[in-house]
Amino acid sequence: MKPFLLFALALAVLPAQADPLITCSGQYALCAASPTTPTGKTIVINGVTFQEGVSVCPVLTGESVGDAALIGSCAPPKGERTVWSLFSLEMDYPQAPTWAVVHAVPRLFVTTEGSGGMSNQWSYPCVIRPTKINGATLADCLGPINESPAGGGVVPVGATVLTSAPLDAAYPVGGSIP
């Protein structure tokens, strides 16, 4: 996908107002190509209850963008070995299952019932795992399933979503296209 088109699609999944965006520099988790596993718990976002999911995401260092309304500042979340799951235009990074560095392949898909939904891991807390895999530092990130990073509403069945997760990924991390 051409860089400009990717950038335009990425902007489409971020909130329309520029105010709540914050640019960060440093460590962050990039979940753009990760699947999500339901935890069996729920998470409440803006008064709406969602199923909670956990994604394993690579920890990168560099420029990223977060939702200031959720993270407050670029300082890591409270706790030891923590980072925020943030967004970046990085295209080459460690990806499951081997965690080797590969080129991200953005794609669109339409949500379906069950594990054909999506998850939002943008601007949520992550705990860095103590052991690297294939040289990659990984983090466990918790976030809502079927919640839109663009405005926080419920992502319905039949919504179009942008992700870099592979075709067989359950609840791929992504953003719904308004």
C-alpha positions in Angstrom: 0.0 0.0 0.0 1.4 3.4 -0.9 2.6 5.4 2.1 0.2 8.3 1.5 -2.8 6.0 1.3 -1.7 4.2 4.5 -1.3 7.6 6.3 -4.7 8.7 5.1 -6.4 5.5 6.2 -4.6 5.7 9.6 -5.8 9.2 10.1 -9.4 8.0 9.3 -9.4 5.7 12.4 -8.1 8.4 14.8 -10.5 10.8 16.4 -11.6 13.8 14.3 -10.5 16.5 16.8 -6.8 17.2 16.9 -6.9 18.4 20.6 -6.8 15.0 22.3 -3.8 13.7 20.3 -0.4 13.7 22.0 3.0 13.0 20.3 5.3 10.9 22.4 8.9 9.9 22.0 10.4 6.8 23.7 9.2 3.3 24.4 5.7 2.2 23.4 3.9 -1.0 22.3 2.7 -1.2 18.7 -0.3 -3.6 18.5 -1.2 -2.9 14.9 -0.5 -6.5 13.7 -1.6 -8.3 16.8 -4.5 -10.6 17.5 -6.4 -10.4 20.7 -7.5 -13.0 23.2 -10.6 -12.4 25.4 -9.7 -12.4 29.1 -13.2 -13.3 30.3 -13.5 -9.9 32.0 -15.1 -6.7 31.0 -13.8 -3.1 30.7 -15.9 0.1 30.9 -15.1 2.8 28.4 -17.1 6.1 28.6 -19.9 4.3 30.4 -20.2 1.4 27.9 -19.2 -2.1 28.9 -17.0 -4.1 26.5 -15.4 -7.5 26.6 -11.7 -7.1 27.7 -9.0 -8.6 25.6 -5.2 -9.0 25.8 -2.8 -8.6 22.9 0.9 -9.4 22.8 2.6 -6.5 21.1 6.2 -5.6 20.3 7.8 -2.8 22.3 9.4 -0.2 20.0 11.3 3.0 20.7 10.6 6.2 18.7 7.9 8.7 17.8 4.3 7.7 18.4 0.8 9.2 18.9 -1.6 8.7 21.8 -5.0 9.8 23.0 -4.2 12.5 25.6 -7.7 12.0 27.1 -6.8 8.4 27.9 -3.1 8.5 28.8 -2.8 12.1 30.1 0.9 12.3 29.3 3.6 10.3 27.6 4.9 9.1 31.0 4.5 5.4 31.3 1.4 4.0 33.1 1.8 3.3 36.9 3.6 0.2 37.8 6.8 -1.5 36.9 7.9 -2.3 33.4 4.9 -0.6 31.8 4.4 1.3 28.5 1.4 2.6 26.6 0.1 1.0 23.4 0.4 3.8 21.0 0.1 4.4 17.2 2.9 5.0 14.8 3.6 4.7 11.0 6.4 2.2 11.6 6.1 -0.4 8.9 8.9 -2.9 9.9 8.6 -4.4 13.4 8.5 -7.7 15.2 5.3 -9.7 14.5 3.8 -12.9 15.7 4.2 -15.8 15.6 8.0 -15.7 15.3 8.5 -12.1 16.5 11.0 -11.6 13.6 11.0 -8.1 12.1 8.8 -8.2 9.0 7.1 -5.5 6.9 3.5 -4.8 8.0 0.8 -5.4 5.4 -2.2 -3.2 6.1 -5.5 -4.6 5.0 -9.2 -3.9 5.3 -11.8 -6.4 6.6 -15.4 -6.4 7.5 -16.3 -7.5 11.1 -18.5 -10.6 11.7 -19.9 -12.3 14.7 -17.6 -13.9 17.3 -13.9 -13.8 16.8 -14.5 -11.9 13.5 -14.7 -8.7 15.5 -11.8 -6.4 16.2 -10.1 -4.9 19.2 -8.8 -1.5 20.2 -5.4 -1.4 21.9 -4.7 2.3 21.2 -3.7 4.3 24.3 -4.1 1.5 26.8 -1.6 0.2 29.4 0.8 -2.6 28.7 3.1 -4.7 30.9 6.5 -5.5 29.4 7.3 -9.2 29.6 10.6 -10.1 31.3 11.9 -12.4 28.5 12.6 -11.4 24.9 11.5 -13.7 22.1 13.7 -13.8 18.9 15.3 -10.6 20.2 11.9 -8.8 20.5 10.8 -7.1 23.7 7.0 -7.9 24.1 4.3 -6.5 26.2 0.8 -7.7 27.3 -1.7 -5.0 26.5 -5.3 -4.9 27.8 -8.0 -3.1 25.9 -11.7 -3.4 24.7 -13.0 -5.7 22.0 -15.3 -4.1 19.4 -14.7 -0.5 20.6 -13.7 2.1 18.1 -10.6 4.2 18.6 -12.4 6.9 16.6 -14.8 8.2 19.2 -15.1 5.2 21.5 -18.4 3.8 20.3 -19.3 0.2 19.7 -18.0 -1.3 16.4 -21.0 -3.2 14.9 -21.0 -6.3 12.9 -20.5 -5.3 9.2 -18.0 -2.4 10.0 -14.9 -2.0 7.9 -11.7 -2.1 9.9 -8.1 -1.3 9.0 -5.5 -3.7 10.6 -2.1 -5.1 9.9 -2.9 -8.4 11.6 -2.8 -11.6 9.5 -6.0 -13.0 7.9 -6.5 -15.7 10.5 -6.0 -13.4 13.6 -8.9 -13.5 16.1 -10.1 -10.0 17.1 -7.3 -8.2 15.2 -6.2 -4.9 16.6 -7.4 -2.2 14.3 -9.6 0.9 13.8 -13.0 1.1 12.2 -13.3 3.3 9.2 -16.1 5.8 9.7 
